[in-house]
Each structure stands twice: as C-alpha cells, then as structure tokens.
Amino acid sequence: MQYDFLDKLGIKEVNHGASIGGKNGWIETTGKELISRSPINNEPIAKVIQASPDDYAKIVEKAQKAFKKWRMKPAPKRGEIVRQIGNRLRKFKEPLGKLVTLEMGKIVAEGEGEVQEMIDIADFAVGQSRMLYGYTMHSERPRHRMFDQYHPYGIVGIITAFNFPVAVWAWNALIAAMCGDVNLWKPSSKAPLCGIAVQNILEPIVDEYNLEGIFNLVIGRGATIGEELIHDKKIPLISATGSIEMGKHVGKAVGQRLGRTILELGGNNAVIITEDADLEMAIRTVLFGAVGTAGQRCTTTRRVIVQKSIKDEFVKRLIKTYKQVKIGDPLEKNTLMGPLIDELAIDNMMDAIAEVEKAGGKLLYGGNKVKIDGLEDGFYVEPTIMEARNDYDIVQSETFAPILYVIEYEEIDEAIQIHNHVPQGLSSSIFTNNVKYEHLFLSHEGSDCGIANVNIGTSGAEIGGAFGGEKETGGGRESGSDAWKAYMRRQTNTINWGDELPLAQGIEFDVD
C-alpha cells in the first residue's frame, strides 16, 4: 500500500518508534515489530519497531536534561517556536490529514480538519505565551507584597487515542511547550504512523533551535511502555485520552505516586429536541454528531431525547437523511462515513444492537455490516438508529460506533433528568427556540456535562474553549480558556520589604 503523501511525511517501510526530535533524534528501537494497517481495506501501511523499556529510559533521560534549558527560555520565545510549528503544520495539512484518514479511517475533510485544530491551537498558544498571568493580593501585614505565579512542571506524558491521532497531541504538547514543559508522547498503537509523521514535520525546527528532548515520541504497547510511563515518578503530569476503563487505571497508578492527571475519557452525549426546535437544523446536526468519524468520537451524539409530540416526524425525517449517507473509502471526496477502526469495533457494535433489542428496544434503521467493492476486507457498517430507553444497561455505556438511541420525553424537566442520568458527562446540547429552556439547560439545574451547547451539536468543539467533561469522563480540561494552568505548578509568594517581622493573624511571638 503506497501513497505519495507517505513519502512527503517521511514514512518508511520500516520505522523506528522512539525519537527525541530532529533529524538525528531517532533511536534504533529494540522492541517488537508493529504493523500499522488501514481500516479502509485492512492492508498494511508500514511497520514500526516499537520501543523497549531501555529505549524509554533513554528518552526520559534526554527529556530531563532538555527541560532544564527549555524552562529558562522566556515564554514569548517559547511561543515563537510554537508559531513556527503552526506554520510547518500549515504546509503539511493535506498530506498529514490524508495520513490520518488512511490510518484511522475518518473522511478526508475530517482528517484535514484535525490538522487545522493543530494549527489553531498553535496560534492560541502563541498568544497565551504573553499571558501567563498570576495574581497580586493585598497582605494584612504592612510592607509585605503577596502574589502568585506559575512554573512549568517538567516532563508531561501524553497518551493519545486512535480517533484523534494528532490533534489531541497538539492540544497538550503545544500548550505544555509554551508553558515551559517538555513532553513525552505515547500515541495509540492503532495509529503510530501519525506520531512518526508529526516528529518528521517538526524536524527542521528542532534542528535549527537545538530542541532535542522537547518533543519526544515513544511508541510501544500499553502493557510495557504505557505502564512505564504512568508509574514513572519522573513524569509529574500525565494527560491521557481513552476509555473510562483505561482512565481509571491511569488515574489509580498516577494517584498512588501523587502525580497529576488530565483525563479525557468516554462520553455518552445527548441532544434534547424540544417541541419548538428548528427540526431541519437539528436533524443535520444530529446526523453529523452521530455519523461523523463513524461514531468514533468521544463527543459523538449517542442519544437524542425528543419531545413526544414531534418524535415520529423527527425520526421519519432523520431516517430519510441517514439514507443519503454515502459509506465507503474515506479518501474519496464524496464519502460521508468511512470504516470503523477494526473488526473488534464491529463486533462491539453488533453486540450492542442485539442487547438493545433483547432489552425491548427497536431497530429503526441500519444495523448491518457493509461490503464495499474493492475494499471487502475493510471495516464498514451502516449508521444505525434505535428506539430505546435510557435505563437500558447498554445505553448507559459508550459503544464506540455509529449507533444513535432515540428516547422520548414529555416535559422538559424529564428530558434533563434523562439527559443527566448516565455515568458520563462530556458534551451535551439542546435544540430549542424557548429562551427559558435555553437558560434552564445551562443552569445549575441543567446539563451536568463539561460542555453544554444550545442549537449546535455535541461534537466539533472550538479550541478557544476548555475541552473536557465531568463524572466518569474524568474531569480533565485541555485546549483553550485557562487550561494552560493544568500544565504548570502554582506558587504563592510573599516578600517582606520592611524592617519588621509581623506575623499573620495578629500573632505575637516575643523572644526577648
């Protein structure tokens, strides 16, 4: 399987799986061979020699040394480096976007859109590099000055999932680098070539500014390299994206050594459709939210909670729209839904459909595997709509596939109760033209998610806002707003510039 964009990205037939950055930064890895296969047709793309624990140790040692120099570079100068990274990504947006499509299966528009997120977060980080603000407080003691400030942590471990194989790295790495941290990236074993491509794109910048050890890559199995990373006391912060099960394991391991985590875990996102909603806009949004990336987003719309009086009309029109979805090769321009990542994902989807039907639910549309001419070994399915109850066990969990559960309600309070009655709390949305419903949904009584939207969908978050969720979604925040603070340690400072030593709270301690 050969494409010209692989050559542009420096992807070889056999690649090393560890780098400290730069042309000469690749380590001759000594771990087992990993074959990256495309879900488009299950054909091999390239091989990666994974890192061993010894390789990992070498990377960490280099990163520790690099941090001591990097933290001393003024933040605006670090921002300038990130600006140049953004410009490099602009030059490689098309080939890197196509590699994302080839390796994980999202359509080209989404693949290139993911690279655009990387560019956007680079721009954001450049501006933020001049705004690492602290606070000045008034002391109760005369001639004392109090303030707080932020310092970089050190090495930030970044664990990314297959579904956003490059953007999530950028959310973390570019903000962390701007803050003065160095990073150690462990990409998903299902999308290792994307990590290698990013390292190759950064190569000229790393070499020009002697940045070896700032942007580090280690590809390896979770049971080996992943465990090394999360248990390593030399890594003060771990940012991990993945399943809830994985997040609980990471949180426990890092918590036992009193490290810090940013956990971005599963979602069970819902859209509430009220009786006065603009159905045309709602249907288009639900379609993209449920079908985009073949349902393999943490922000995928998995439940649509529809007012009883409009449910039948909504479902009828939604099914009509679903029938227009072209399933096939995601590298082709007109395709709207590509494959799932692998056979296991298909099995999980089919098991979920069977479980809903067993519980009393009803299949309304889809539910089948799909064979594409010329791509018979690819992992394609029909986007699926099912009528269900919110209290079904399978509806309470996240199935990483394009299954949409339709749930009806009568009163708005019931809709919000249904919406919140799941363990996850990532993204949420309501479609309504009723200003009271809007404000209720965004109030303390409304959505319990980290992201709550009105008249837009659950997916497609902008980088300017902090991204993350509550409950079993992990509580982490990445990307915009003040998420940068998670990558720095906070320090409170007091300076006594007077000639006396008064104590706080009026305490007197006389040693005469």
C-alpha positions, 0 to 999 in steps of 0.5 A: 500500500503506497501513497505519495503523501507517505513519502512527503511525511517521511514514512518508511517501510520500516520505522523506528518508534522512539525519537527525541526530535530532529533529524538525528533524534531517532533511536534504533528501537529494540522492541517488537515489530508493529504493523500499522494497517488501514481500516479502509481495506485492512492492508498494511501501511508500514511497520514500526519497531516499537520501543523497549523499556531501555529505549524509554529510559533513554528518552526520559533521560534526554527529556530531563536534561532538555527541560532544564534549558527549555524552562529558562527560555522566556515564554514569548520565545517559547511561543515563537517556536510554537508559531513556527510549528503552526506554520510547518503544520500549515504546509503539511495539512493535506498530506498529514490529514490524508495520513490520518484518514488512511490510518484511522479511517475518518473522511478526508475533510475530517482528517484535514480538519484535525490538522487545522485544530493543530494549527489553531491551537498553535496560534492560541498558544502563541498568544497565551505565551504573553499571558501567563498571568498570576495574581497580586493580593493585598497582605494584612501585614504592612510592607509585605507584597503577596502574589502568585505565579506559575512554573512549568512542571517538567516532563508531561506524558501524553497518551493519545487515542486512535480517533484523534491521532494528532490533534489531541497531541497538539492540544497538550504538547503545544500548550505544555511547550509554551508553558515551559514543559517538555513532553513525552508522547505515547500515541495509540498503537492503532495509529503510530504512523501519525506520531512518526509523521508529526516528529518528521514535520517538526524536524527542521525546527528542532534542528535549527533551535537545538530542541532535542528532548522537547518533543519526544515520541515513544511508541510501544504497547500499553502493557510495557511502555504505557505502564512505564510511563504512568508509574514513572515518578519522573513524569509529574503530569500525565494527560491521557485520552481513552476509555473510562476503563483505561482512565481509571487505571491511569488515574489509580497508578498516577494517584498512588505516586501523587502525580497529576492527571488530565483525563479525557475519557468516554462520553455518552452525549445527548441532544434534547429536541424540544417541541419548538426546535428548528427540526431541519437544523437539528436533524443535520446536526444530529446526523453529523454528531452521530455519523461523523468519524463513524461514531468514533468520537468521544463527543459523538451524539449517542442519544437524542431525547425528543419531545413526544409530540414531534418524535415520529416526524423527527425520526421519519425525517432523520431516517430519510437523511441517514439514507443519503449517507454515502459509506465507503473509502474515506479518501474519496471526496464524496464519502460521508462515513468511512470504516470503523477502526477494526473488526473488534469495533464491529463486533462491539457494535453488533453486540450492542444492537442485539442487547438493545433489542433483547432489552425491548428496544427497536431497530429503526434503521441500519444495523448491518455490516457493509461490503464495499467493492474493492475494499471487502476486507475493510471495516464498514457498517451502516449508521444505525438508529434505535428506539430505546430507553435510557435505563437500558444497561447498554445505553448507559455505556459508550459503544464506540460506533455509529449507533444513535438511541432515540428516547422520548420525553414529555416535559422538559424537566424529564428530558434533563433528568434523562439527559443527566442520568448516565455515568458520563458527562462530556458534551451535551446540547439542546435544540430549542427556540424557548429562551427559558429552556435555553437558560434552564439547560445551562443552569445549575439545574441543567446539563451536568456535562463539561460542555453544554451547547444550545442549537449546535451539536455535541461534537466539533468543539472550538479550541478557544474553549476548555475541552473536557467533561465531568463524572466518569469522563474524568474531569480533565480540561485541555485546549483553550480558556485557562487550561494552560494552568493544568500544565504548570505548578502554582506558587504563592509568594510573599516578600517582606520589604520592611524592617519588621517581622509581623506575623499573620493573624495578629500573632505575637511571638516575643523572644526577648 
